[in-house]
Amino acid sequence: MTSVINFIINLQISSAFLMYRKNVTKQYSFLYHQVCVRIILKLVFRKEVYMLTSLAFIFLVGLSMAAICQCLKLPRIIGMLVTGIVLGPYVLDLLDPSILSISSELRQMALIIILLKAGLSLNLSDLKKVGRPAVMMSFVPASFEILAFFIFAPYILGVTRIEAAVMGAVLGAVSPAVVIPRMVQLIDSKYGTDKSIPQLIMAGASCDDIFVIVLFSTFVSMAQGGHAHISDFLNIPVSIILGILLGAITGFILSVFFETAYAHKHLVRNSMKVIIILGFSFLLMSIETWLKGTISVSGLLAVVSMACVIKIKSIEAVSKRLSEKFGKLWIAAEVILFVLVGAAVNIRYTLDAGIAAIIMIFIALIFRSIGVSICLIGTELTLKERLFCIIAYMPKATVQAAIGSVPLALGLPCGQIVLSVAVLAILITAPLGAIGMDMTYKKFLSQADAGVCK
């Protein structure tokens, strides 16, 4: 089909030039514009085919690899990550650049979908039980991991202290893309919900990346010769509070709109509600970008907060149906998210990292585990449940893929080694954490109301 249309376009271009030779003065302008239109049409059509081919590869190969991993009793995420790595620009290079150029936006959209499902699945009364540990989980484990890099990386990897801090900030965040879907699954199947363990991990993971990215920006500024400001650190609680408030107000307005429409017999279908909620979620994420540099607002927390308020204001049947619809959207979004995360991983950099980087990653994970354990002091969790929380806080993927290459792009001397360690951390911890959660949740967590769930 493509070859036929290309032939027709080329034929028309040739005809146009023949006509041009016959009557230059009268038809110059017309032929010039006709030729331009044909060429542009050809380029646009070719780009569309390549983009559709890339999407076909992402869905078909990604789902096939996920199914193979599932048959091998491995997490589906591993198959999707491997698909992205192999199809990505650093191995086979089969994905169209136009897809890769919007990769971060597509990943963000997929993350928004699972966050909405998470918010609609959260039980706020359960979340109140884990208030203090959830707040501590948002910054203590990451702080311990950054401390590990600050202490040991200069000796193991030969970097300066400030470069070690930059590296620790890149590696310090847990991956919400890996953790949150599994916590939603646990909530749905009632594992650990009697002690609000999935809610605890999900709440901490949603805030963890905010804390780390603020520290990363500060340390990068210092590495470039700048200075850290107290306002940078004050932005962390401000971002969290404003994000929750903005999301709650948006959720309340949407709930009033849906109720008013229903009262006036203008029924808004649940499918339409999903589209409206998605639209406002994208808007909340955009507000974070618009206000960047003026005031810090967490778009991710705003999305979760909005979903929680909609659940509170809606009847249980409606919120359940909305959650199910976002769950169906997640089937496609999950493939896009993890395949594109894999595509962002430059596998070649792992060869530069070496054994020293692996040792440093595991030392940092030990420190991180100590941080998680400290957060859980004073809770009623058993030893097995605490161990599950440690495992769940291990995976790294989205944040590292997003900011791992920034030091190199800024020309910092540590840029190459930071990216190498970030790539290696994704390849080690994402599968390790996913496998760990999938293999241990039935053994380490109790199932509430087991008769209702599978």
C-alpha positions in Angstrom: 0.0 0.0 0.0 2.8 2.4 0.9 4.7 1.7 -2.3 1.6 2.3 -4.4 0.9 5.7 -2.8 4.6 6.6 -3.1 4.5 5.8 -6.8 1.4 7.9 -7.3 2.9 10.8 -5.4 6.2 10.6 -7.4 4.2 10.4 -10.7 2.3 13.5 -9.8 5.4 15.4 -8.9 7.0 14.4 -12.2 3.9 15.5 -14.1 4.0 18.8 -12.3 7.6 19.5 -13.3 6.8 18.6 -17.0 3.9 21.1 -16.9 6.3 23.6 -15.4 8.7 23.3 -18.3 5.9 24.1 -20.8 4.6 27.2 -19.1 7.0 28.6 -16.6 5.6 32.1 -16.1 1.9 31.2 -15.6 2.1 28.1 -13.5 5.2 28.6 -11.5 3.5 29.5 -8.2 0.8 26.7 -8.6 3.4 24.0 -9.4 5.7 25.1 -6.6 3.0 24.7 -4.0 1.8 21.5 -5.5 5.2 19.9 -5.3 5.7 21.1 -1.7 2.3 19.6 -0.7 3.1 16.3 -2.3 6.5 16.0 -0.6 5.0 16.9 2.8 2.2 14.4 2.3 4.7 11.7 1.5 6.8 12.5 4.5 3.8 12.6 6.9 2.4 9.4 5.5 5.7 7.6 5.9 6.1 8.8 9.5 2.6 7.6 10.3 3.3 4.1 9.0 6.5 4.0 11.1 4.8 5.2 14.2 2.0 2.6 13.8 4.6 -0.1 13.2 6.4 0.9 16.4 3.1 0.8 18.4 2.4 -2.7 16.9 5.9 -3.9 18.0 5.3 -2.4 21.5 2.0 -4.0 22.1 2.5 -7.4 20.3 6.1 -8.1 21.3 5.6 -6.6 24.8 2.5 -8.7 25.5 4.1 -11.9 24.1 7.3 -11.5 26.2 5.1 -10.7 29.2 3.1 -13.9 28.6 6.4 -16.0 28.3 7.7 -14.6 31.6 4.3 -15.4 33.2 4.6 -19.0 32.0 8.1 -19.1 33.5 6.7 -17.9 36.8 8.5 -14.5 36.4 6.9 -11.1 36.7 5.4 -9.8 33.4 7.4 -6.5 33.8 10.6 -8.3 33.0 9.3 -9.3 29.6 8.2 -5.8 28.9 11.5 -4.2 30.0 13.5 -6.7 27.9 11.2 -5.9 24.9 12.0 -2.1 25.3 15.7 -2.7 25.7 15.8 -4.9 22.6 13.5 -2.8 20.4 15.0 0.5 21.6 17.6 2.7 20.0 20.6 1.1 21.7 20.0 -2.5 20.4 17.8 -3.2 17.3 16.6 0.4 16.9 13.1 -0.6 15.7 11.1 2.1 17.4 10.3 5.3 15.5 12.1 8.4 16.8 8.7 10.2 16.9 7.6 7.6 19.5 10.8 8.0 21.5 10.5 11.8 21.4 7.3 11.6 23.4 8.3 8.7 25.5 8.4 10.6 28.7 4.9 12.0 28.1 3.5 8.5 27.3 5.1 7.0 30.4 3.6 9.8 32.4 0.1 9.2 31.0 0.4 5.5 31.9 1.5 6.4 35.4 -1.5 8.7 35.8 -3.8 5.9 34.9 -2.5 3.6 37.6 -2.5 6.4 40.1 -6.1 7.1 39.4 -7.0 3.5 39.9 -4.9 3.6 43.1 -6.8 6.6 44.4 -10.1 5.0 43.6 -9.0 1.8 45.4 -7.6 3.5 48.5 -9.5 3.3 51.8 -8.8 6.5 53.6 -9.8 5.1 57.0 -7.1 2.5 56.5 -4.6 5.1 55.4 -5.1 7.0 58.7 -3.8 4.0 60.6 -0.4 4.4 58.9 0.0 8.2 59.0 3.4 8.5 60.7 5.1 5.5 58.9 3.8 6.6 55.5 5.3 10.1 56.0 8.6 8.7 57.1 8.7 6.2 54.2 8.5 9.2 51.8 12.0 10.4 52.7 13.9 8.3 55.3 14.8 5.3 53.0 15.9 7.6 50.2 18.0 9.6 52.7 19.7 6.5 54.0 20.5 5.4 50.4 21.9 8.8 49.5 24.0 8.7 52.7 25.4 5.3 51.6 26.5 6.7 48.3 28.0 9.8 50.0 30.1 7.7 52.3 31.2 4.8 50.1 31.0 5.9 46.5 34.2 8.0 46.7 36.2 5.0 47.7 34.5 2.4 45.5 33.8 4.4 42.3 36.4 7.1 42.7 34.1 10.1 42.6 34.1 13.3 44.7 31.7 13.7 47.6 29.3 16.1 45.8 29.4 13.7 42.7 28.5 10.9 45.1 25.6 13.0 46.4 24.4 13.5 42.8 24.6 9.8 42.2 22.8 9.0 45.4 20.0 11.3 44.5 19.6 9.7 41.1 19.5 6.2 42.7 17.5 7.2 45.8 13.9 7.0 44.5 11.8 3.9 44.4 9.9 3.3 41.2 6.2 4.0 41.5 5.6 2.4 38.1 6.8 -0.9 39.5 5.5 -0.7 43.0 2.0 1.0 42.7 0.5 -1.5 40.3 1.4 -4.3 42.7 0.0 -2.5 45.7 -3.3 -1.9 43.8 -3.4 -5.7 43.1 -2.8 -6.4 46.8 -5.6 -4.1 47.8 -8.0 -5.7 45.3 -7.1 -9.2 46.5 -7.1 -8.1 50.2 -3.5 -9.1 51.0 -2.1 -7.0 53.8 -5.0 -4.7 54.0 -5.9 -5.6 57.6 -2.8 -3.7 58.6 -2.9 -1.3 55.6 0.5 -2.4 54.2 -0.3 -1.8 50.5 -1.6 1.7 51.4 1.5 2.5 53.5 3.8 1.5 50.7 1.8 3.2 48.0 1.6 6.5 49.9 5.3 6.5 50.6 6.2 5.7 47.0 4.0 8.5 45.7 6.0 11.1 47.7 9.4 9.5 47.6 10.3 10.7 44.1 9.4 14.3 44.9 11.9 14.4 47.8 14.6 12.8 45.7 14.1 15.0 42.6 14.4 18.2 44.8 17.6 16.9 46.3 18.9 15.9 42.9 18.3 19.5 41.6 20.1 20.9 44.6 23.1 18.6 44.4 23.5 19.2 40.6 23.5 22.9 41.2 26.2 22.5 43.8 28.2 20.2 41.4 28.0 23.0 38.8 29.5 25.5 41.2 26.2 26.8 42.6 24.9 26.8 46.1 22.0 25.1 47.9 19.2 27.3 49.3 17.0 26.6 52.2 14.0 27.4 50.0 14.8 24.3 47.9 14.3 22.0 50.9 11.2 24.0 52.1 9.7 23.2 48.7 9.3 19.5 49.6 6.5 19.9 52.2 5.0 22.8 50.2 4.8 20.6 47.1 3.1 17.8 49.0 0.5 20.0 50.8 -0.3 22.0 47.7 -0.6 18.9 45.6 -3.1 17.3 48.0 -5.1 20.5 48.3 -5.2 21.1 44.5 -6.3 17.5 43.9 -8.9 17.6 46.6 -10.5 20.8 45.3 -10.6 19.4 41.7 -12.1 16.1 42.9 -14.8 18.0 44.9 -15.7 20.1 41.9 -15.9 17.1 39.6 -18.1 15.3 42.2 -20.5 18.2 42.4 -20.6 18.4 38.6 -21.5 14.7 38.3 -24.1 14.9 41.1 -25.7 18.1 39.6 -25.9 16.5 36.2 -27.5 13.4 37.7 -30.0 15.5 39.7 -31.1 17.3 36.5 -31.5 13.9 34.7 -28.4 14.5 32.5 -26.8 11.2 33.1 -23.0 11.2 32.6 -22.0 7.6 31.7 -19.0 6.1 33.6 -17.1 5.9 30.3 -17.5 9.7 29.9 -16.5 10.2 33.5 -13.3 8.3 32.9 -12.4 10.6 30.0 -13.3 13.8 32.0 -11.2 12.5 35.0 -8.3 11.7 32.7 -8.5 15.2 31.1 -8.3 16.9 34.5 -5.5 14.6 35.6 -3.4 15.7 32.6 -4.3 19.3 33.5 -3.1 18.8 37.1 0.2 17.4 35.8 0.5 20.4 33.5 0.0 22.8 36.4 3.0 21.4 38.1 5.1 22.3 35.0 3.5 25.7 34.6 4.3 26.7 38.2 7.8 25.2 38.1 10.3 27.9 39.3 7.5 29.9 41.0 6.0 27.4 43.5 6.4 23.7 43.9 3.3 21.5 43.4 3.2 17.7 43.2 1.1 16.7 40.2 1.2 13.0 41.1 -0.2 13.6 44.6 -2.8 15.9 43.1 -4.0 13.1 40.8 -4.2 10.6 43.7 -5.9 13.2 46.0 -8.5 14.0 43.3 -9.3 10.3 42.8 -9.7 9.8 46.6 -12.1 12.7 46.9 -14.2 11.4 44.0 -14.4 8.0 45.7 -15.5 9.6 49.0 -18.2 11.7 47.3 -19.4 8.9 45.0 -21.5 5.9 46.0 -19.5 2.6 46.4 -20.9 1.1 43.2 -19.8 4.1 41.0 -16.3 4.3 42.4 -15.9 0.6 42.0 -17.0 0.7 38.3 -14.6 3.6 37.7 -11.8 1.7 39.3 -12.5 -1.3 37.1 -12.5 0.9 34.0 -9.2 2.4 34.8 -8.0 -1.2 35.5 -8.9 -2.1 31.9 -7.1 1.0 30.6 -4.0 -0.1 32.6 -3.7 -3.3 30.5 -2.6 -1.2 27.5 -0.9 1.6 29.6 1.3 -1.0 31.4 2.8 -2.3 28.2 3.5 1.3 27.0 5.0 2.3 30.3 7.5 -0.6 30.8 8.4 -1.1 27.2 9.3 2.6 26.9 11.2 2.5 30.3 13.2 -0.3 28.8 13.8 1.6 25.6 15.3 4.5 27.6 17.9 2.1 29.1 21.3 2.2 27.3 22.5 -1.4 27.8 26.0 -0.5 26.7 26.6 1.6 29.7 26.4 -1.4 32.0 29.7 -2.6 30.5 31.4 0.5 31.8 30.0 0.2 35.3 31.6 -3.1 36.3 31.7 -5.0 39.5 32.4 -2.0 41.6 29.1 -0.4 40.7 27.2 -3.6 41.5 28.8 -3.7 45.0 27.9 0.0 45.5 24.3 -0.7 44.5 23.9 -3.5 47.0 25.5 -1.5 49.8 23.0 1.3 49.1 20.2 -1.2 49.2 21.3 -2.4 52.6 21.2 1.2 53.9 17.8 1.6 52.3 16.6 -1.5 54.1 17.7 0.0 57.4 15.8 3.2 56.6 12.6 1.2 55.9 13.0 -0.7 59.1 13.4 2.5 61.1 10.2 3.8 59.5 8.3 0.7 60.8 9.4 1.0 64.4 6.4 1.2 66.7 4.0 -0.5 64.2 2.2 -3.8 64.7 3.8 -5.4 61.6 5.4 -8.8 62.0 8.9 -9.6 60.9 7.7 -11.1 57.6 5.5 -8.1 56.9 8.4 -5.7 57.6 10.6 -7.8 55.2 7.9 -7.5 52.5 8.0 -3.7 52.9 11.8 -3.7 52.5 11.5 -5.8 49.3 8.7 -3.6 47.9 10.8 -0.5 48.4 13.7 -1.9 46.3 12.7 -1.5 42.6 14.1 1.4 40.6 13.1 2.3 37.0 11.1 5.4 36.0 12.9 8.1 38.0 16.3 6.7 37.1 15.4 6.4 33.4 14.2 10.0 33.5 17.1 11.8 35.3 20.0 9.3 35.0 21.3 11.0 31.9 20.9 14.6 33.1 24.4 14.9 34.7 26.0 13.6 31.4 23.9 16.1 29.4 25.0 18.9 31.6 28.7 18.0 31.1 29.4 17.0 34.7 32.6 14.9 35.0 30.6 12.2 36.8 27.9 12.0 34.1 29.1 8.8 32.5 29.5 6.8 35.7 26.2 8.1 37.1 24.3 7.0 34.0 26.1 3.6 34.0 25.2 3.0 37.7 21.6 4.1 37.0 21.2 1.7 34.1 22.7 -1.1 36.1 20.4 -0.4 39.1 17.3 -0.6 36.9 18.4 -3.9 35.4 19.1 -5.4 38.9 16.5 -3.9 41.2 13.4 -3.7 39.0 13.3 -7.5 38.3 14.6 -8.3 41.7 12.0 -6.2 43.5 9.2 -7.4 41.2 10.1 -11.1 41.6 10.5 -10.6 45.4 7.0 -9.0 45.7 5.4 -11.6 43.5 7.0 -14.5 45.3 6.5 -13.4 48.9 3.2 -11.5 49.2 1.2 -14.7 49.8 3.7 -16.0 52.3 4.5 -12.8 54.2 1.1 -11.1 54.2 -2.2 -12.3 55.6 -5.4 -12.2 53.4 -8.4 -10.4 54.8 -11.8 -11.8 54.0 -10.2 -14.7 52.1 -13.6 -16.1 51.2 -14.4 -13.2 48.9 -11.2 -13.0 47.0 -9.4 -15.5 44.8 
